[in-house]
Amino acid sequence: MEPKEQLRNFRIGDRVTILIERREGNREVVTQVKQVGSESTQAGPAVWRNGVITNLDANIGHVEVNLGAGPQTFAVEPKEQLRNFRIGDRITILIEPREVSRQVVTQIRRQ
């Protein structure tokens, strides 16, 4: 780890992302450590998108929505929101980033 001072704020069990660089002699060195969940690792800000429901499962809290470039499946929190919707409904959804590369629908509205 170079520089070693980067490790001061971390504890065993923390989720992190690391940057590994190759140095002389093909040696791999960790040069950057970031806490997962910090703003630098988020997928981006929450966004409202329009689409059509192509499939849904209210019991497990998943909805498949065609946002224009083909269907995408999202977890819905809270899943009870799905009770009032059916396949074919035109909707507007709020997509929020959670862990890296995971997006969750937190609000659903009819268009």
N, CA, C and O atoms as a GROMACS GRO file, in nm:
protein
  444
    1MET      N    1   0.085  -0.118   0.000
    1MET     CA    2   0.000   0.000   0.000
    1MET      C    3   0.089   0.123   0.000
    1MET      O    4   0.174   0.138   0.088
    2GLU      N    5   0.070   0.209  -0.095
    2GLU     CA    6   0.147   0.333  -0.104
    2GLU      C    7   0.053   0.449  -0.132
    2GLU      O    8  -0.017   0.442  -0.233
    3PRO      N    9   0.045   0.553  -0.056
    3PRO     CA   10   0.108   0.571   0.075
    3PRO      C   11   0.028   0.500   0.185
    3PRO      O   12  -0.094   0.492   0.178
    4LYS      N   13   0.097   0.451   0.284
    4LYS     CA   14   0.036   0.373   0.392
    4LYS      C   15  -0.061   0.454   0.476
    4LYS      O   16  -0.150   0.397   0.538
    5GLU      N   17  -0.047   0.586   0.480
    5GLU     CA   18  -0.133   0.672   0.562
    5GLU      C   19  -0.280   0.661   0.522
    5GLU      O   20  -0.368   0.694   0.602
    6GLN      N   21  -0.310   0.616   0.399
    6GLN     CA   22  -0.449   0.602   0.353
    6GLN      C   23  -0.528   0.504   0.439
    6GLN      O   24  -0.651   0.512   0.444
    7LEU      N   25  -0.460   0.413   0.505
    7LEU     CA   26  -0.528   0.307   0.580
    7LEU      C   27  -0.576   0.350   0.718
    7LEU      O   28  -0.647   0.275   0.784
    8ARG      N   29  -0.539   0.468   0.764
    8ARG     CA   30  -0.572   0.513   0.900
    8ARG      C   31  -0.720   0.511   0.932
    8ARG      O   32  -0.757   0.479   1.045
    9ASN      N   33  -0.806   0.544   0.837
    9ASN     CA   34  -0.950   0.559   0.865
    9ASN      C   35  -1.032   0.434   0.838
    9ASN      O   36  -1.155   0.439   0.844
   10PHE      N   37  -0.968   0.323   0.809
   10PHE     CA   38  -1.040   0.200   0.778
   10PHE      C   39  -1.029   0.101   0.892
   10PHE      O   40  -0.932   0.101   0.968
   11ARG      N   41  -1.132   0.015   0.902
   11ARG     CA   42  -1.136  -0.090   1.004
   11ARG      C   43  -1.158  -0.224   0.936
   11ARG      O   44  -1.205  -0.229   0.823
   12ILE      N   45  -1.125  -0.332   1.004
   12ILE     CA   46  -1.152  -0.466   0.953
   12ILE      C   47  -1.301  -0.479   0.929
   12ILE      O   48  -1.381  -0.444   1.016
   13GLY      N   49  -1.339  -0.528   0.813
   13GLY     CA   50  -1.480  -0.546   0.778
   13GLY      C   51  -1.536  -0.434   0.690
   13GLY      O   52  -1.644  -0.450   0.634
   14ASP      N   53  -1.464  -0.320   0.677
   14ASP     CA   54  -1.510  -0.212   0.590
   14ASP      C   55  -1.511  -0.260   0.446
   14ASP      O   56  -1.423  -0.334   0.403
   15ARG      N   57  -1.614  -0.217   0.370
   15ARG     CA   58  -1.619  -0.245   0.227
   15ARG      C   59  -1.548  -0.133   0.155
   15ARG      O   60  -1.577  -0.016   0.177
   16VAL      N   61  -1.453  -0.170   0.069
   16VAL     CA   62  -1.373  -0.070   0.000
   16VAL      C   63  -1.355  -0.106  -0.147
   16VAL      O   64  -1.373  -0.221  -0.187
   17THR      N   65  -1.318  -0.006  -0.225
   17THR     CA   66  -1.270  -0.029  -0.361
   17THR      C   67  -1.123   0.012  -0.361
   17THR      O   68  -1.083   0.103  -0.289
   18ILE      N   69  -1.045  -0.056  -0.442
   18ILE     CA   70  -0.901  -0.027  -0.445
   18ILE      C   71  -0.857  -0.004  -0.589
   18ILE      O   72  -0.915  -0.057  -0.683
   19LEU      N   73  -0.751   0.076  -0.604
   19LEU     CA   74  -0.687   0.097  -0.732
   19LEU      C   75  -0.550   0.031  -0.724
   19LEU      O   76  -0.472   0.062  -0.634
   20ILE      N   77  -0.521  -0.060  -0.816
   20ILE     CA   78  -0.394  -0.131  -0.819
   20ILE      C   79  -0.317  -0.085  -0.942
   20ILE      O   80  -0.369  -0.085  -1.054
   21GLU      N   81  -0.191  -0.045  -0.920
   21GLU     CA   82  -0.104  -0.003  -1.029
   21GLU      C   83   0.015  -0.098  -1.039
   21GLU      O   84   0.061  -0.152  -0.939
   22ARG      N   85   0.064  -0.117  -1.161
   22ARG     CA   86   0.184  -0.199  -1.182
   22ARG      C   87   0.305  -0.106  -1.173
   22ARG      O   88   0.307   0.002  -1.233
   23ARG      N   89   0.403  -0.149  -1.098
   23ARG     CA   90   0.527  -0.072  -1.081
   23ARG      C   91   0.643  -0.149  -1.142
   23ARG      O   92   0.622  -0.251  -1.209
   24GLU      N   93   0.765  -0.101  -1.120
   24GLU     CA   94   0.884  -0.164  -1.176
   24GLU      C   95   0.888  -0.312  -1.140
   24GLU      O   96   0.846  -0.351  -1.031
   25GLY      N   97   0.937  -0.392  -1.230
   25GLY     CA   98   0.945  -0.536  -1.208
   25GLY      C   99   0.810  -0.604  -1.210
   25GLY      O  100   0.795  -0.714  -1.158
   26ASN      N  101   0.708  -0.539  -1.271
   26ASN     CA  102   0.573  -0.595  -1.282
   26ASN      C  103   0.507  -0.617  -1.146
   26ASN      O  104   0.419  -0.702  -1.133
   27ARG      N  105   0.551  -0.541  -1.043
   27ARG     CA  106   0.499  -0.552  -0.908
   27ARG      C  107   0.368  -0.474  -0.898
   27ARG      O  108   0.361  -0.359  -0.943
   28GLU      N  109   0.263  -0.536  -0.840
   28GLU     CA  110   0.134  -0.468  -0.821
   28GLU      C  111   0.132  -0.400  -0.686
   28GLU      O  112   0.168  -0.459  -0.584
   29VAL      N  113   0.087  -0.272  -0.686
   29VAL     CA  114   0.082  -0.192  -0.564
   29VAL      C  115  -0.055  -0.127  -0.554
   29VAL      O  116  -0.103  -0.068  -0.651
   30VAL      N  117  -0.119  -0.137  -0.437
   30VAL     CA  118  -0.244  -0.066  -0.412
   30VAL      C  119  -0.208   0.081  -0.389
   30VAL      O  120  -0.130   0.112  -0.299
   31THR      N  121  -0.264   0.171  -0.471
   31THR     CA  122  -0.230   0.312  -0.460
   31THR      C  123  -0.346   0.399  -0.413
   31THR      O  124  -0.327   0.517  -0.383
   32GLN      N  125  -0.467   0.341  -0.408
   32GLN     CA  126  -0.580   0.420  -0.362
   32GLN      C  127  -0.684   0.328  -0.300
   32GLN      O  128  -0.711   0.220  -0.353
   33VAL      N  129  -0.742   0.371  -0.187
   33VAL     CA  130  -0.847   0.296  -0.119
   33VAL      C  131  -0.962   0.393  -0.091
   33VAL      O  132  -0.939   0.502  -0.040
   34LYS      N  133  -1.086   0.352  -0.126
   34LYS     CA  134  -1.205   0.435  -0.100
   34LYS      C  135  -1.312   0.351  -0.034
   34LYS      O  136  -1.329   0.233  -0.066
   35GLN      N  137  -1.384   0.411   0.059
   35GLN     CA  138  -1.496   0.346   0.128
   35GLN      C  139  -1.610   0.327   0.029
   35GLN      O  140  -1.648   0.422  -0.040
   36VAL      N  141  -1.666   0.206   0.020
   36VAL     CA  142  -1.784   0.182  -0.064
   36VAL      C  143  -1.900   0.255   0.001
   36VAL      O  144  -1.920   0.247   0.123
   37GLY      N  145  -1.977   0.326  -0.081
   37GLY     CA  146  -2.090   0.403  -0.028
   37GLY      C  147  -2.058   0.550  -0.019
   37GLY      O  148  -2.148   0.631   0.001
   38SER      N  149  -1.930   0.588  -0.034
   38SER     CA  150  -1.898   0.730  -0.037
   38SER      C  151  -1.944   0.785  -0.171
   38SER      O  152  -1.967   0.708  -0.264
   39GLU      N  153  -1.959   0.915  -0.182
   39GLU     CA  154  -2.012   0.975  -0.304
   39GLU      C  155  -1.931   0.938  -0.427
   39GLU      O  156  -1.987   0.931  -0.536
   40SER      N  157  -1.803   0.915  -0.412
   40SER     CA  158  -1.719   0.884  -0.527
   40SER      C  159  -1.750   0.748  -0.587
   40SER      O  160  -1.713   0.722  -0.701
   41THR      N  161  -1.818   0.659  -0.513
   41THR     CA  162  -1.848   0.527  -0.566
   41THR      C  163  -1.995   0.509  -0.601
   41THR      O  164  -2.035   0.401  -0.644
   42GLN      N  165  -2.075   0.612  -0.583
   42GLN     CA  166  -2.216   0.602  -0.616
   42GLN      C  167  -2.235   0.600  -0.766
   42GLN      O  168  -2.153   0.654  -0.841
   43ALA      N  169  -2.343   0.538  -0.811
   43ALA     CA  170  -2.371   0.530  -0.953
   43ALA      C  171  -2.417   0.663  -1.009
   43ALA      O  172  -2.422   0.678  -1.131
   44GLY      N  173  -2.451   0.758  -0.926
   44GLY     CA  174  -2.497   0.889  -0.969
   44GLY      C  175  -2.616   0.932  -0.888
   44GLY      O  176  -2.658   0.863  -0.795
   45PRO      N  177  -2.673   1.047  -0.923
   45PRO     CA  178  -2.788   1.098  -0.848
   45PRO      C  179  -2.915   1.022  -0.884
   45PRO      O  180  -2.921   0.952  -0.986
   46ALA      N  181  -3.017   1.036  -0.800
   46ALA     CA  182  -3.148   0.977  -0.829
   46ALA      C  183  -3.205   1.046  -0.953
   46ALA      O  184  -3.186   1.166  -0.972
   47VAL      N  185  -3.275   0.969  -1.037
   47VAL     CA  186  -3.333   1.026  -1.160
   47VAL      C  187  -3.476   0.977  -1.180
   47VAL      O  188  -3.509   0.863  -1.145
   48TRP      N  189  -3.560   1.063  -1.235
   48TRP     CA  190  -3.696   1.026  -1.276
   48TRP      C  191  -3.691   0.982  -1.420
   48TRP      O  192  -3.630   1.049  -1.503
   49ARG      N  193  -3.755   0.867  -1.453
   49ARG     CA  194  -3.760   0.816  -1.590
   49ARG      C  195  -3.902   0.773  -1.622
   49ARG      O  196  -3.975   0.727  -1.533
   50ASN      N  197  -3.943   0.786  -1.748
   50ASN     CA  198  -4.074   0.742  -1.796
   50ASN      C  199  -4.059   0.608  -1.866
   50ASN      O  200  -3.959   0.583  -1.933
   51GLY      N  201  -4.158   0.521  -1.850
   51GLY     CA  202  -4.153   0.392  -1.916
   51GLY      C  203  -4.285   0.318  -1.909
   51GLY      O  204  -4.385   0.373  -1.864
   52VAL      N  205  -4.282   0.192  -1.953
   52VAL     CA  206  -4.400   0.106  -1.954
   52VAL      C  207  -4.363  -0.022  -1.880
   52VAL      O  208  -4.257  -0.081  -1.904
   53ILE      N  209  -4.450  -0.066  -1.788
   53ILE     CA  210  -4.426  -0.189  -1.715
   53ILE      C  211  -4.441  -0.307  -1.810
   53ILE      O  212  -4.546  -0.322  -1.874
   54THR      N  213  -4.338  -0.390  -1.821
   54THR     CA  214  -4.343  -0.509  -1.907
   54THR      C  215  -4.357  -0.637  -1.826
   54THR      O  216  -4.394  -0.741  -1.880
   55ASN      N  217  -4.327  -0.630  -1.696
   55ASN     CA  218  -4.346  -0.744  -1.606
   55ASN      C  219  -4.332  -0.693  -1.464
   55ASN      O  220  -4.268  -0.591  -1.440
   56LEU      N  221  -4.394  -0.764  -1.369
   56LEU     CA  222  -4.377  -0.727  -1.229
   56LEU      C  223  -4.410  -0.844  -1.139
   56LEU      O  224  -4.486  -0.934  -1.175
   57ASP      N  225  -4.350  -0.842  -1.021
   57ASP     CA  226  -4.377  -0.941  -0.917
   57ASP      C  227  -4.387  -0.865  -0.786
   57ASP      O  228  -4.285  -0.834  -0.724
   58ALA      N  229  -4.510  -0.836  -0.744
   58ALA     CA  230  -4.532  -0.758  -0.623
   58ALA      C  231  -4.490  -0.835  -0.498
   58ALA      O  232  -4.455  -0.774  -0.397
   59ASN      N  233  -4.491  -0.968  -0.504
   59ASN     CA  234  -4.453  -1.048  -0.387
   59ASN      C  235  -4.306  -1.032  -0.350
   59ASN      O  236  -4.272  -1.025  -0.231
   60ILE      N  237  -4.219  -1.027  -0.450
   60ILE     CA  238  -4.077  -1.011  -0.419
   60ILE      C  239  -4.029  -0.867  -0.438
   60ILE      O  240  -3.917  -0.833  -0.399
   61GLY      N  241  -4.113  -0.782  -0.498
   61GLY     CA  242  -4.077  -0.641  -0.513
   61GLY      C  243  -3.988  -0.610  -0.630
   61GLY      O  244  -3.894  -0.531  -0.618
   62HIS      N  245  -4.017  -0.673  -0.746
   62HIS     CA  246  -3.941  -0.644  -0.868
   62HIS      C  247  -4.034  -0.595  -0.976
   62HIS      O  248  -4.147  -0.642  -0.989
   63VAL      N  249  -3.985  -0.499  -1.055
   63VAL     CA  250  -4.061  -0.450  -1.169
   63VAL      C  251  -3.966  -0.443  -1.289
   63VAL      O  252  -3.851  -0.401  -1.277
   64GLU      N  253  -4.018  -0.485  -1.404
   64GLU     CA  254  -3.944  -0.474  -1.530
   64GLU      C  255  -4.008  -0.361  -1.608
   64GLU      O  256  -4.129  -0.362  -1.631
   65VAL      N  257  -3.927  -0.264  -1.650
   65VAL     CA  258  -3.978  -0.145  -1.717
   65VAL      C  259  -3.903  -0.123  -1.846
   65VAL      O  260  -3.780  -0.130  -1.849
   66ASN      N  261  -3.976  -0.096  -1.955
   66ASN     CA  262  -3.913  -0.056  -2.080
   66ASN      C  263  -3.897   0.095  -2.074
   66ASN      O  264  -3.995   0.169  -2.079
   67LEU      N  265  -3.772   0.139  -2.064
   67LEU     CA  266  -3.741   0.282  -2.056
   67LEU      C  267  -3.706   0.341  -2.192
   67LEU      O  268  -3.658   0.454  -2.200
   68GLY      N  269  -3.730   0.264  -2.298
   68GLY     CA  270  -3.703   0.312  -2.433
   68GLY      C  271  -3.594   0.234  -2.504
   68GLY      O  272  -3.594   0.226  -2.626
   69ALA      N  273  -3.500   0.178  -2.429
   69ALA     CA  274  -3.390   0.102  -2.488
   69ALA      C  275  -3.401  -0.045  -2.451
   69ALA      O  276  -3.300  -0.115  -2.442
   70GLY      N  277  -3.523  -0.091  -2.429
   70GLY     CA  278  -3.544  -0.230  -2.388
   70GLY      C  279  -3.574  -0.238  -2.239
   70GLY      O  280  -3.552  -0.142  -2.166
   71PRO      N  281  -3.625  -0.352  -2.195
   71PRO     CA  282  -3.665  -0.367  -2.054
   71PRO      C  283  -3.547  -0.376  -1.958
   71PRO      O  284  -3.443  -0.435  -1.989
   72GLN      N  285  -3.566  -0.316  -1.840
   72GLN     CA  286  -3.471  -0.326  -1.730
   72GLN      C  287  -3.549  -0.368  -1.607
   72GLN      O  288  -3.663  -0.326  -1.588
   73THR      N  289  -3.488  -0.451  -1.522
   73THR     CA  290  -3.552  -0.497  -1.400
   73THR      C  291  -3.493  -0.424  -1.281
   73THR      O  292  -3.372  -0.409  -1.270
   74PHE      N  293  -3.582  -0.380  -1.191
   74PHE     CA  294  -3.541  -0.307  -1.071
   74PHE      C  295  -3.607  -0.367  -0.949
   74PHE      O  296  -3.719  -0.417  -0.956
   75ALA      N  297  -3.537  -0.363  -0.836
   75ALA     CA  298  -3.600  -0.388  -0.706
   75ALA      C  299  -3.682  -0.264  -0.673
   75ALA      O  300  -3.645  -0.153  -0.711
   76VAL      N  301  -3.792  -0.282  -0.601
   76VAL     CA  302  -3.879  -0.171  -0.562
   76VAL      C  303  -3.885  -0.168  -0.410
   76VAL      O  304  -3.914  -0.269  -0.346
   77GLU      N  305  -3.857  -0.051  -0.352
   77GLU     CA  306  -3.862  -0.035  -0.207
   77GLU      C  307  -3.944   0.088  -0.173
   77GLU      O  308  -3.909   0.197  -0.219
   78PRO      N  309  -4.051   0.078  -0.097
   78PRO     CA  310  -4.109  -0.047  -0.046
   78PRO      C  311  -4.188  -0.118  -0.155
   78PRO      O  312  -4.251  -0.054  -0.240
   79LYS      N  313  -4.185  -0.250  -0.152
   79LYS     CA  314  -4.246  -0.331  -0.257
   79LYS      C  315  -4.398  -0.318  -0.262
   79LYS      O  316  -4.458  -0.348  -0.366
   80GLU      N  317  -4.461  -0.273  -0.154
   80GLU     CA  318  -4.608  -0.257  -0.150
   80GLU      C  319  -4.657  -0.158  -0.255
   80GLU      O  320  -4.775  -0.161  -0.291
   81GLN      N  321  -4.571  -0.072  -0.305
   81GLN     CA  322  -4.609   0.024  -0.410
   81GLN      C  323  -4.659  -0.046  -0.535
   81GLN      O  324  -4.738   0.011  -0.610
   82LEU      N  325  -4.614  -0.169  -0.559
   82LEU     CA  326  -4.648  -0.239  -0.682
   82LEU      C  327  -4.792  -0.290  -0.686
   82LEU      O  328  -4.842  -0.325  -0.793
   83ARG      N  329  -4.859  -0.295  -0.572
   83ARG     CA  330  -4.996  -0.350  -0.567
   83ARG      C  331  -5.093  -0.281  -0.661
   83ARG      O  332  -5.187  -0.344  -0.709
   84ASN      N  333  -5.072  -0.153  -0.688
   84ASN     CA  334  -5.166  -0.075  -0.769
   84ASN      C  335  -5.131  -0.067  -0.916
   84ASN      O  336  -5.192   0.010  -0.991
   85PHE      N  337  -5.033  -0.145  -0.960
   85PHE     CA  338  -4.989  -0.136  -1.098
   85PHE      C  339  -5.002  -0.270  -1.170
   85PHE      O  340  -5.000  -0.376  -1.108
   86ARG      N  341  -5.015  -0.263  -1.305
   86ARG     CA  342  -5.031  -0.381  -1.390
   86ARG      C  343  -4.937  -0.372  -1.509
   86ARG      O  344  -4.889  -0.263  -1.543
   87ILE      N  345  -4.911  -0.485  -1.574
   87ILE     CA  346  -4.833  -0.487  -1.697
   87ILE      C  347  -4.903  -0.399  -1.800
   87ILE      O  348  -5.024  -0.407  -1.817
   88GLY      N  349  -4.826  -0.315  -1.868
   88GLY     CA  350  -4.879  -0.223  -1.968
   88GLY      C  351  -4.901  -0.082  -1.916
   88GLY      O  352  -4.921   0.010  -1.996
   89ASP      N  353  -4.898  -0.062  -1.784
   89ASP     CA  354  -4.916   0.072  -1.729
   89ASP      C  355  -4.800   0.162  -1.770
   89ASP      O  356  -4.684   0.122  -1.767
   90ARG      N  357  -4.834   0.287  -1.810
   90ARG     CA  358  -4.732   0.388  -1.838
   90ARG      C  359  -4.701   0.456  -1.706
   90ARG      O  360  -4.791   0.505  -1.637
   91ILE      N  361  -4.572   0.459  -1.671
   91ILE     CA  362  -4.534   0.508  -1.539
   91ILE      C  363  -4.415   0.604  -1.545
   91ILE      O  364  -4.344   0.613  -1.645
   92THR      N  365  -4.396   0.674  -1.436
   92THR     CA  366  -4.276   0.751  -1.410
   92THR      C  367  -4.218   0.694  -1.281
   92THR      O  368  -4.290   0.679  -1.182
   93ILE      N  369  -4.087   0.662  -1.283
   93ILE     CA  370  -4.024   0.602  -1.166
   93ILE      C  371  -3.905   0.687  -1.120
   93ILE      O  372  -3.839   0.752  -1.201
   94LEU      N  373  -3.880   0.684  -0.989
   94LEU     CA  374  -3.761   0.746  -0.934
   94LEU      C  375  -3.661   0.635  -0.907
   94LEU      O  376  -3.688   0.545  -0.827
   95ILE      N  377  -3.546   0.641  -0.974
   95ILE     CA  378  -3.442   0.539  -0.961
   95ILE      C  379  -3.330   0.599  -0.876
   95ILE      O  380  -3.273   0.702  -0.910
   96GLU      N  381  -3.300   0.532  -0.764
   96GLU     CA  382  -3.195   0.579  -0.674
   96GLU      C  383  -3.079   0.480  -0.673
   96GLU      O  384  -3.101   0.359  -0.669
   97PRO      N  385  -2.956   0.531  -0.676
   97PRO     CA  386  -2.840   0.442  -0.665
   97PRO      C  387  -2.826   0.393  -0.522
   97PRO      O  388  -2.851   0.468  -0.428
   98ARG      N  389  -2.787   0.271  -0.507
   98ARG     CA  390  -2.756   0.215  -0.374
   98ARG      C  391  -2.611   0.174  -0.376
   98ARG      O  392  -2.525   0.258  -0.405
   99GLU      N  393  -2.579   0.050  -0.348
   99GLU     CA  394  -2.441   0.007  -0.359
   99GLU      C  395  -2.396   0.026  -0.504
   99GLU      O  396  -2.477   0.050  -0.593
  100VAL      N  397  -2.267   0.015  -0.524
  100VAL     CA  398  -2.213   0.031  -0.658
  100VAL      C  399  -2.285  -0.065  -0.754
  100VAL      O  400  -2.299  -0.183  -0.725
  101SER      N  401  -2.330  -0.013  -0.867
  101SER     CA  402  -2.398  -0.086  -0.974
  101SER      C  403  -2.533  -0.144  -0.934
  101SER      O  404  -2.581  -0.235  -1.002
  102ARG      N  405  -2.597  -0.096  -0.828
  102ARG     CA  406  -2.732  -0.141  -0.792
  102ARG      C  407  -2.823  -0.020  -0.785
  102ARG      O  408  -2.792   0.078  -0.716
  103GLN      N  409  -2.934  -0.026  -0.858
  103GLN     CA  410  -3.031   0.082  -0.859
  103GLN      C  411  -3.165   0.029  -0.810
  103GLN      O  412  -3.202  -0.084  -0.840
  104VAL      N  413  -3.237   0.113  -0.734
  104VAL     CA  414  -3.364   0.074  -0.675
  104VAL      C  415  -3.469   0.178  -0.709
  104VAL      O  416  -3.442   0.298  -0.705
  105VAL      N  417  -3.590   0.131  -0.743
  105VAL     CA  418  -3.703   0.222  -0.765
  105VAL      C  419  -3.764   0.251  -0.629
  105VAL      O  420  -3.803   0.159  -0.556
  106THR      N  421  -3.772   0.379  -0.593
  106THR     CA  422  -3.827   0.417  -0.463
  106THR      C  423  -3.961   0.487  -0.474
  106THR      O  424  -4.031   0.502  -0.373
  107GLN      N  425  -3.999   0.532  -0.594
  107GLN     CA  426  -4.131   0.593  -0.614
  107GLN      C  427  -4.182   0.556  -0.754
  107GLN      O  428  -4.106   0.552  -0.851
  108ILE      N  429  -4.312   0.529  -0.761
  108ILE     CA  430  -4.376   0.496  -0.889
  108ILE      C  431  -4.502   0.583  -0.901
  108ILE      O  432  -4.579   0.594  -0.806
  109ARG      N  433  -4.520   0.643  -1.017
  109ARG     CA  434  -4.641   0.724  -1.045
  109ARG      C  435  -4.695   0.688  -1.181
  109ARG      O  436  -4.619   0.654  -1.271
  110ARG      N  437  -4.825   0.696  -1.196
  110ARG     CA  438  -4.886   0.681  -1.329
  110ARG      C  439  -4.863   0.808  -1.410
  110ARG      O  440  -4.861   0.918  -1.355
  111GLN      N  441  -4.844   0.790  -1.540
  111GLN     CA  442  -4.828   0.908  -1.627
  111GLN      C  443  -4.962   0.965  -1.661
  111GLN      O  444  -4.970   1.065  -1.733
   0.00000   0.00000   0.00000
